Amino acid sequence: MLCNILMNNKSYTQKSILRMSISSSEDLKIKLLEGTASLDRGEGIDGEQAFDRLRQRIKERKARG
């Protein structure tokens, strides 16, 4: 679910998602609430699609070394 929330939050670009860091539990809470709100607006994607994106990112990282 966290993956889905972060990947679908329109306020994040693809690169910012890859570089996003959580500095505190309050920061995590804010990001989760933002993501939940985006899902409530119907901006979610299918779980399998989210995992396909993650698999692709892993494959690209391994290729870069």
Contacts in CASP RR format, 6 or more apart in sequence:
PFRMAT RR
TARGET T0000
AUTHOR 0000-0000-0000
METHOD contacts of the structure
MODEL  1
MLCNILMNNKSYTQKSILRMSISSSEDLKIKLLEGTASLDRGEGIDGEQA
FDRLRQRIKERKARG
2 32 0 8 1.000
3 50 0 8 1.000
3 51 0 8 1.000
3 54 0 8 1.000
4 39 0 8 1.000
4 44 0 8 1.000
4 45 0 8 1.000
4 47 0 8 1.000
4 50 0 8 1.000
5 31 0 8 1.000
5 32 0 8 1.000
5 35 0 8 1.000
5 36 0 8 1.000
5 38 0 8 1.000
5 39 0 8 1.000
6 12 0 8 1.000
6 17 0 8 1.000
6 20 0 8 1.000
6 31 0 8 1.000
6 35 0 8 1.000
7 17 0 8 1.000
7 45 0 8 1.000
7 50 0 8 1.000
7 53 0 8 1.000
8 35 0 8 1.000
8 38 0 8 1.000
8 39 0 8 1.000
8 43 0 8 1.000
8 44 0 8 1.000
8 45 0 8 1.000
9 31 0 8 1.000
9 34 0 8 1.000
9 35 0 8 1.000
9 38 0 8 1.000
9 43 0 8 1.000
10 38 0 8 1.000
10 43 0 8 1.000
11 34 0 8 1.000
12 20 0 8 1.000
18 57 0 8 1.000
20 31 0 8 1.000
22 28 0 8 1.000
22 31 0 8 1.000
38 44 0 8 1.000
END
